[in-house]
Amino acid sequence: TNHFEERDYDANGVGDDKHGWAADGVRNTKWHDGPTDAKWPRPWRGSDVIGFALDIEAGEMKFSLNGEWVDPAQMQFEAAGRSLYPAVSMKGRFVMHLPRGCWQFQPPDDSYHAWASTGVFTRPVKIAAPLEDPVAFERQHSEVSGPGLTDGEPLSSANLRAYAEAVTRKALVENAQPYLELVVQEFGRVLPVRARRELSWQQVQERISGQRLDAGAFVGAWRGQTSYQCSTGSPESNPTVAMWWDYVSERPAEELRQLFAWCTGFAAIPVTSWKFQIRVVDDEGQCPTVNTCMTDDASAANRGIKMPTLYLPAYTSREVLEHRMGWALAASSGMHLH
């Protein structure tokens, strides 16, 4: 739920507290406020596909192993108005697939829908560079050729600019050339001829990359799409809401774009329909969290206009807000699962 506290490598994971539920096919357990026995057909292994199906109305969580749904792993829960998020706590590498198009196996029946239309998440892995023989490294030659470069010539400060231009040309022109026709065909499929005739080129660019606004207009457009849920007072008089927008308005341009992307999942202000929601919560001990999978459709179908939601604790000071937002943004730079 939105009360689950994400932490780094402290031996606590999803399901250790009452705010999470988890399956564990390595230890044959299921987790919610601690472990309970749950027999899996066999222990999980590398390359296994673990499926998860959530029935909010029935209060059921189901788990599968390579397409086979495992009854002993099933769990009951009460949504009780809480927001739920997918999360992973495990060792090693993994890939989390949210959209239906990348599923390998089917859900329990056709009434289940994808959690989101986009989103494939992996654990970031730092790969140590192999130790090189310094002498051998110095003898390596570039295989990139072009104006200002001689084949087999070692890279040096004298030919660095020519090398950079040759690499750019190879990456953006020569390597892309065989695929340009496919790109053109896909562009034509996504943006039909009728739409291209009705839209200016600037409008087409905005449909693809979002509106290009200065910082003040950016914040104004963001606030204009925002609705609020506050337990006390109106949004206009709520100090937490006012503190949030003061914080947002003072971000430098690059930080503002990063903050907007974290809050919404959008790289820029969309030109298509969208909404944003701020829910002020009372738990000051939590960091701000977001759910970018929500829409304005309150039913389980969740098929309305996309409405990313920020769960904003009612902090007592701006200093605390900035400190907790720093934590939240730093955590998301490693992996964003919502």
C-alpha positions in Angstrom: 0.0 0.0 0.0 1.0 3.7 0.0 2.1 3.2 3.6 4.8 0.6 2.7 8.3 2.1 3.4 10.9 1.4 0.8 14.4 0.8 2.3 17.8 -0.4 1.1 19.2 -3.8 2.1 18.1 -4.0 5.7 16.7 -7.6 5.5 13.1 -6.3 5.5 11.1 -6.7 2.3 7.6 -6.7 0.9 5.2 -8.5 3.3 7.4 -8.0 6.4 4.8 -5.5 7.7 1.1 -5.1 7.4 1.4 -2.8 4.5 2.5 -5.4 1.9 1.8 -8.9 0.6 4.3 -11.1 -1.1 4.9 -14.6 -2.6 8.1 -16.5 -1.9 8.8 -19.6 -3.9 12.3 -20.0 -2.6 11.3 -20.5 1.0 7.8 -21.8 0.2 6.1 -19.0 2.1 3.7 -16.1 1.6 4.2 -12.9 3.4 1.9 -10.4 5.1 3.0 -8.9 8.4 5.4 -11.9 8.5 5.6 -15.3 6.8 3.1 -18.1 6.4 3.7 -21.6 4.8 2.7 -21.8 1.2 3.8 -24.8 -0.8 5.0 -24.2 -4.4 5.3 -26.9 -7.0 9.1 -26.5 -6.8 11.6 -23.9 -5.7 11.9 -20.8 -8.0 14.9 -20.9 -10.4 16.6 -18.5 -12.7 14.5 -17.6 -15.8 11.2 -18.5 -14.1 8.3 -16.3 -14.8 6.3 -15.4 -11.7 2.8 -14.1 -12.4 0.6 -11.9 -10.2 -3.1 -11.3 -10.5 -5.1 -9.0 -8.3 -8.9 -9.0 -7.9 -9.6 -5.9 -5.8 -13.4 -6.5 -5.6 -13.0 -10.1 -4.4 -10.0 -9.3 -2.2 -7.8 -12.0 -3.8 -4.2 -12.1 -4.8 -3.1 -15.0 -7.0 0.4 -16.1 -8.0 1.7 -18.3 -10.8 4.8 -20.2 -11.8 5.5 -20.2 -15.6 1.8 -19.8 -16.3 0.5 -22.3 -13.8 -1.5 -20.6 -11.0 -0.5 -21.9 -7.5 -3.5 -22.2 -5.2 -1.5 -22.5 -1.9 0.1 -19.2 -2.7 -3.2 -17.3 -3.0 -3.8 -14.6 -0.4 -6.9 -12.7 0.8 -6.9 -9.0 1.6 -9.1 -6.0 2.2 -8.5 -3.0 0.0 -10.5 -0.7 2.4 -9.8 2.4 0.2 -6.0 1.9 0.2 -3.9 2.3 -2.9 -1.9 -0.7 -4.0 1.4 -0.8 -5.9 3.5 -3.6 -7.5 6.9 -3.9 -5.7 9.8 -6.4 -5.6 12.3 -7.3 -2.9 14.8 -9.9 -3.9 18.4 -10.6 -4.6 19.9 -10.8 -8.1 18.5 -9.6 -11.4 14.9 -9.5 -12.4 12.6 -7.9 -14.9 9.0 -6.7 -14.0 6.6 -6.6 -17.0 3.4 -4.5 -16.6 1.9 -4.0 -20.0 -0.1 -6.9 -21.6 2.0 -6.9 -24.8 5.1 -8.3 -23.0 3.4 -11.0 -21.0 4.5 -14.5 -21.7 1.5 -16.2 -20.0 -2.2 -15.4 -19.6 -4.1 -14.2 -16.5 -6.6 -16.4 -14.7 -9.4 -15.3 -17.0 -10.3 -12.5 -19.5 -11.7 -10.2 -16.7 -8.1 -9.3 -15.6 -6.4 -6.3 -17.2 -2.8 -5.0 -17.3 -1.7 -2.9 -14.3 -0.5 -0.3 -16.7 -0.1 0.2 -20.5 3.7 0.9 -20.2 6.5 -0.1 -17.9 9.2 -2.7 -17.9 11.5 -2.4 -14.9 14.8 -4.1 -14.1 17.3 -3.9 -11.3 20.1 -1.5 -12.1 23.3 -3.5 -12.2 26.8 -1.9 -12.0 29.1 -3.9 -14.1 32.7 -3.6 -13.1 35.0 -2.9 -16.0 37.4 -5.8 -16.7 41.0 -5.2 -15.8 42.9 -4.2 -18.9 46.6 -4.6 -19.7 47.6 -0.9 -19.7 50.1 -1.5 -22.5 47.6 -3.4 -24.6 45.0 -0.6 -24.0 47.4 2.0 -25.3 47.9 0.0 -28.5 44.2 -0.2 -29.3 43.2 1.6 -32.5 39.9 3.1 -33.6 38.0 1.3 -36.4 35.9 4.4 -37.1 36.9 6.2 -40.3 36.0 9.5 -41.8 37.3 13.0 -42.7 40.3 13.8 -40.6 41.0 10.2 -39.6 43.5 7.7 -41.0 42.5 4.0 -40.8 44.1 2.4 -37.8 45.3 5.7 -36.4 45.4 5.8 -32.5 43.0 8.2 -30.9 44.6 11.4 -29.7 43.8 15.0 -28.8 44.7 16.0 -32.4 42.0 13.8 -34.0 39.4 13.7 -31.1 37.0 16.2 -32.8 37.1 14.3 -36.1 36.6 11.1 -34.3 33.5 12.4 -32.4 32.0 13.7 -35.7 32.6 10.3 -37.4 31.0 8.4 -34.5 28.0 10.8 -34.6 27.6 10.3 -38.3 27.9 6.5 -38.0 25.4 6.3 -35.1 22.8 8.7 -36.5 23.1 8.2 -40.2 24.9 5.0 -41.3 23.6 2.7 -38.5 20.0 4.1 -38.7 19.7 4.1 -42.5 18.6 0.5 -42.9 15.7 1.1 -40.4 14.4 4.5 -41.7 11.7 2.9 -43.8 10.4 1.0 -40.7 10.4 4.2 -38.7 8.5 6.0 -41.4 5.9 3.2 -41.6 5.4 3.2 -37.8 5.1 7.0 -37.7 2.4 6.7 -40.4 0.6 4.1 -38.4 0.7 6.1 -35.1 -0.2 9.4 -36.8 -2.6 8.8 -39.7 -2.7 11.0 -42.8 -5.9 12.7 -41.7 -4.2 13.8 -38.4 -1.1 15.0 -40.3 -3.2 17.2 -42.5 -5.1 18.7 -39.6 -2.1 19.4 -37.4 0.8 21.8 -37.8 4.3 20.4 -37.6 4.7 22.1 -34.2 1.5 20.4 -33.0 2.8 17.0 -34.2 6.0 17.6 -32.2 4.0 18.5 -29.1 1.9 15.4 -29.5 5.2 13.4 -29.4 7.3 15.2 -26.9 4.9 17.4 -24.9 4.5 21.2 -24.7 7.6 23.4 -24.5 7.0 25.9 -21.8 9.1 28.2 -19.6 9.3 27.3 -15.9 6.5 29.7 -14.8 4.1 28.5 -17.6 5.1 24.9 -16.8 4.1 25.1 -13.2 0.9 27.0 -14.1 -0.1 24.3 -16.5 0.6 21.6 -13.9 -1.4 23.4 -11.2 -4.3 23.8 -13.7 -4.6 20.1 -14.1 -4.4 19.3 -10.3 -7.2 18.3 -8.0 -6.9 17.7 -4.3 -8.0 15.4 -1.4 -7.4 17.0 2.0 -8.8 15.7 5.3 -9.1 19.3 6.7 -9.9 22.6 5.1 -10.1 23.6 1.4 -7.1 23.1 -0.9 -6.7 26.9 -1.2 -6.2 27.2 2.5 -4.3 24.0 3.2 -0.7 24.7 4.3 0.6 21.5 2.9 -0.7 22.2 -0.6 0.7 25.8 -0.4 4.1 24.5 0.8 4.2 21.9 -2.1 3.6 24.5 -4.8 6.1 26.9 -3.3 8.7 24.0 -3.3 7.8 23.2 -7.0 7.9 26.8 -8.2 11.5 27.3 -6.8 13.0 24.3 -8.6 15.5 25.1 -11.4 14.3 24.2 -14.9 16.1 20.8 -15.0 15.0 19.8 -11.5 11.5 20.9 -12.3 11.4 18.5 -15.3 12.8 15.7 -13.2 10.3 16.3 -10.4 7.4 16.4 -12.9 8.5 13.1 -14.5 8.7 11.5 -11.0 5.2 12.8 -10.1 3.5 12.0 -13.4 5.5 9.6 -15.6 5.4 12.3 -18.3 8.6 13.9 -19.6 6.8 17.2 -20.4 3.3 18.7 -20.1 1.1 16.6 -22.4 -1.1 18.1 -25.0 -3.6 15.2 -24.7 -6.0 14.8 -21.8 -4.5 14.2 -18.4 -5.0 15.1 -14.8 -3.0 15.2 -11.6 -4.1 14.6 -8.0 -2.6 15.5 -4.6 -3.8 13.5 -1.6 -2.6 15.0 1.7 -2.0 12.2 4.2 -1.4 12.5 7.9 1.6 10.2 8.3 4.5 12.7 8.6 7.0 9.8 9.1 6.6 8.7 5.4 8.3 10.1 2.3 6.1 11.4 -0.5 5.0 8.6 -2.9 3.3 8.5 -6.3 1.0 6.2 -8.2 1.4 6.9 -11.9 -1.0 4.1 -12.9 -4.2 5.7 -11.7 -7.0 7.3 -13.8 -10.0 9.4 -12.9 -12.1 6.2 -13.2 -12.7 5.1 -9.5 -13.9 1.6 -10.5 -11.6 -1.5 -10.6 -11.5 -1.1 -14.4 -9.4 2.1 -14.1 -10.0 3.0 -17.7 -10.5 6.8 -17.4 -8.2 9.7 -18.1 -4.7 9.2 -16.7 -4.5 10.9 -13.3 -1.1 10.3 -11.6 -1.5 10.8 -7.8 0.9 12.2 -5.3 0.5 11.1 -1.6 1.9 14.1 0.2 2.4 13.8 4.0 1.4 16.9 6.0 4.9 18.0 6.9 5.4 20.7 9.6 8.1 22.6 7.7 9.5 23.3 4.3 12.8 21.9 5.4 11.3 18.5 6.2 9.5 18.5 2.8 12.7 19.2 0.9 14.6 16.6 2.9 12.0 13.9 2.3 11.6 14.7 -1.3 15.4 14.4 -1.7 15.1 10.8 -0.3 12.2 10.0 -2.6 13.9 11.3 -5.7 17.1 9.6 -4.9 15.4 6.2 -4.4 13.5 6.5 -7.7 16.8 7.1 -9.6 17.7 3.5 -8.9 14.4 1.8 -9.8 10.8 3.1 -10.2 8.3 0.3 -9.8 5.0 2.2 -9.7 
